[in-house]
Amino acid sequence: MGLFACSKKEQLHPVYVDAALAKYFDYQPGSYWVFYDSLNNNMDSMYVFSADTLPPYIDPGNPNEEIRINMGLDSSISFTLNLAANQSFLFVKYYHPNKSVDGIEYPNVFTNNIPFDTGSKLINGAYYNGYYQNTFIQDEKIGLTNYSNINDIAFNFSPTLSDNFRINAPNGFLSISLNNQYAQRRLYLVSSKIIK
């Protein structure tokens, strides 16, 4: 009678995006934000054109669920909000006429903590080098409207270059300030429609 050696495979457990985090950013196609650009003195809009959930192990080497929300800001900038169980980030890609240029990936923007982790830290990575800072603001007037429970997320590339995003749960993006090598915008929310 032969003897067969068998080994038990390690049981891998899928990891899902935190439910509160997913709910906070549950923007579906049809959602949009209308902004006033005070720097360029014109109106602009951002819209959600796709929202996809990638289940765990759709990539055999990745056990983590991912949610990708793709947004466009006019015809020159696109945003991808990537919520993942291990690392969430906002990726911004810039387009010039007839060609795309480099993007900026802001790592570890959003954590599984609601509200988000506050404070600052130095990030040195392949896509971003500089200081990341998140400040919680209880109440603030942006444009002509008062908002509450705001997360002010700033990325400082240098003493003169920085990008800044202010968000809250009910309204999403309240303001977007871009001051980097690709774009200069000062966007303040005028109106929005969020579909969840």
Order of alpha helices (4+ residues) and beta strands (2+ residues): alpha-beta-beta-beta-beta-beta-beta-beta-beta-beta-beta-beta-beta
